[in-house]
Amino acid sequence: MEESNSLWMIGSMAFVGGILAGAILYRLVKGGTPQQNRLEAQLRNMEDQFKDYQDKVSDHFSTTAHLVNKLTESYKDVNEHLAASSQYLCNDEVTKQRLSDSLLTSNTLLSSAADDIAQPPLDYSDSKGTLSEEFGVLKEDLSNTQKMEAQRG
């Protein structure tokens, strides 16, 4: 009789243990709590909003660059028009010379501004900058590399 009671007790404990293990496994497989699911959805929403914001900023700067280029071209056209018109509209040589000098100065400013944009960055370090091939290389490694190159050559 005692043996049958212990069998029932073991069976009951196994059943309760199985239910607990099933509940834990269900929670792990299905997902977290509703609060965790809500936070994950909120995180995905914020990521989407951030990506949209980055796209809008990129579009803004692209449009701004295009408009500035158009403005520069329009300024050049006006400048050329004034230069051409001054040749036959102004009778006074001093006025022509002053206008011509002014237009040349503004053209120089425009061309120098365009040249400044296309220059690559410079390395202003004291000796070896991060652009140097030897940057971050230990002297031992450098001498070993030089020895190996000498042996090959």
Secondary structure, 3 states (H helix, E strand, C coil): CHHHHHHHHHHHHHHHHHHHHHHHHHHHHHCCCHHHHHHHHHHHHHHHHHHHHHHHHHHHHHHHHHHHHHHHHHHHHHHHHHHHHHHHHCCCHHHHHHHHHHHHHHHHHHHHHHHHHCCCCCCCCCCCCCCCCCCCCCHHHHHHHHHHHHHHC
